[in-house]
């Protein structure tokens, strides 16, 4: 059982690391924000994240359907 858990953690180390970095940055953002953790701050962060996710999905659809290369250079 423990070996299986370690194998899964090792296999998913990249996404887990990215999640940890995101959580750390979000906690620092909340600590440094003048209003702290409030409904307004969470709503603003969610609204900004939604716009970014829409752009990311649009780029993904463009790459998958037409084979476009969006890289620079």
C-alpha positions in Angstrom: 0.0 0.0 0.0 2.8 2.5 0.9 4.8 1.5 -2.2 1.7 2.2 -4.4 1.3 5.6 -2.8 4.9 6.5 -3.3 4.7 5.4 -6.9 1.7 7.6 -7.5 3.4 10.6 -5.8 6.5 10.1 -7.9 4.4 9.7 -11.1 2.4 12.9 -10.3 5.3 15.0 -8.9 5.1 17.7 -11.6 1.4 18.6 -11.1 1.8 18.3 -7.3 4.7 20.7 -7.4 2.8 23.2 -9.6 -0.2 23.0 -7.2 2.2 23.6 -4.3 3.8 26.6 -6.0 0.3 28.0 -6.8 -0.9 27.6 -3.3 2.2 29.2 -1.9 1.9 32.2 -4.2 -1.8 32.6 -3.4 -1.1 32.6 0.3 1.6 35.2 -0.1 -0.8 37.3 -2.2 -3.5 37.1 0.5 -1.0 38.0 3.3 0.4 41.0 1.4 -3.0 42.2 0.2 -4.2 45.3 2.2 -7.7 43.9 2.6 -6.6 40.5 3.6 -8.9 37.5 3.0 -12.3 38.9 2.2 -15.1 38.1 -0.1 -14.2 41.0 -2.4 -10.6 39.8 -2.8 -11.7 36.3 -3.5 -14.3 37.5 -6.0 -11.7 39.6 -7.8 -9.2 36.8 -8.0 -11.8 34.4 -9.3 -13.0 36.9 -12.0 -9.4 37.4 -13.2 -8.7 33.7 -13.2 -11.8 33.1 -15.3 -10.6 35.4 -18.0 -7.2 33.7 -18.1 -8.8 30.3 -18.3 -11.0 31.4 -21.2 -7.9 32.5 -23.1 -6.0 29.3 -22.3 -8.9 27.2 -23.6 -9.2 29.2 -26.8 -5.5 28.7 -27.5 -5.8 25.0 -26.8 -8.7 24.6 -29.2 -6.8 26.5 -31.9 -3.8 24.3 -31.5 -5.8 21.0 -31.4 -8.1 21.7 -34.3 -6.0 23.5 -36.8 -2.5 22.4 -35.8 -1.5 26.0 -35.3 1.8 26.7 -33.6 1.5 29.6 -31.1 5.1 29.6 -30.0 7.2 32.7 -30.4 10.3 32.4 -32.6 
